[in-house]
């Protein structure tokens, strides 16, 4: 099973890639839901850090519990489309945790207590005090907690190789629960981030990842005038430029050494549609004849309406000039398209 996934920086057009591959007859797509359990805080990358790179009795146990809560909340809260994995989801998560752990036993430490909140901490202190008063007295060194014989600790010191092997089994098993037998490829949105890609491709048996970015001038105006979610800072252009540079600092082809990652400009998929589609299909291993619903979900003519917005909003010319000055290397070069048209 080959996994095709895409990554973006928010609003940079990765859904266009998802839509494009949804038009192929041999690719099963999970749609626009974002399955980010490898990369988000308390996800699998954090788990690897605390099990393999920073192994410690407290860190490891706590990281496993956080991962359990994170995966459980994804299911219960209904975010991200995790219900698609059906009744097997919880069992596969527990099997994965069991495969990583070498010992599960009744132990606890102070963070287990504080994680349960202020009220529990006060109740636990009162319980401890009462037990000491009714047993050996306040001078007794014996400690008491409501967590004793109730809380579990998880201990493991497995190697990176074992961690990766069992993670690949989990990821593969989870995706196979939704993949029909007649398909050999699955499109899953946002499984890796646009940064540190070499770390994340290790979690798959077979993956192709496409990272999509777009002209910062359009990104600025789309958030400021259309989306207005407040996810991108656009209250002033200086903050936007700083945010943009910070989020792209470790995102460049030089950071992708695996060969499983392709970086793409959103505008190329619109204005250089045919050659860019060919590039993508060759990258993931799709034949042209498998593209049985061209332009059904991704129509470059429709998507072009969200490009070159800076040409129509002269009231923001000062902001656009600032972006062009400080983010020049990220500006899409439309002059090449105009020159190509002139030479036809």
Buried (B, 14 or more C-beta within 10 A) or exposed (E): BBBBBBBBBEBBBBBBBBBBBBBBEBBBBBBEBBBBBBBBEBBBBBBBBBBBEEBEEBBBBBBBBBBBEBBBEBBEEEEBBBEEBEEBBEEBBEBBBEBBBEEBEEBBBEEBBEBBEEEBBEBBEEBBEEBBEEEEEEEEEEEBBBBBEEBBBBBBEBEEEBBBBBBBBBBBBBBEEBBEEEBEBBBBBBBBBBBBBEBBBBBBEBBBBBBBBBBBBBBBBBBBEEBEEEEBBBEEBEEBBEBBEEBBEEBEEEBBEEEBBBBBBBBBBBBBBEEBBEBBBEBBBBEEEBBEEBBEBBBBEEBEEBBBBBEEBEEBEEBBEBBBEBBEEBBBEBEEBEEEEEEE
